[in-house]
């Protein structure tokens, strides 16, 4: 029975140590902005990037319209 008590005590101390470690990890993650790298706010794009995106979208819509006309 003494061995069982020692095993339980060892497991409890390890559990406490791991809880403290997880708390430190959680603090580090929150300082870095979260575990998933989520960002707040909007991305800032250059004028050229917005123009490229807009042109690509216009081309996609033109392709859809062309496919719709040929049906």
PyMOL commands that set and color helices and strands:
alter all, ss='L'
color gray80, all
select helices_A, chain A and resi 2-32+47-69
alter helices_A, ss='H'
color red, helices_A
deselect
rebuild
show_as cartoon
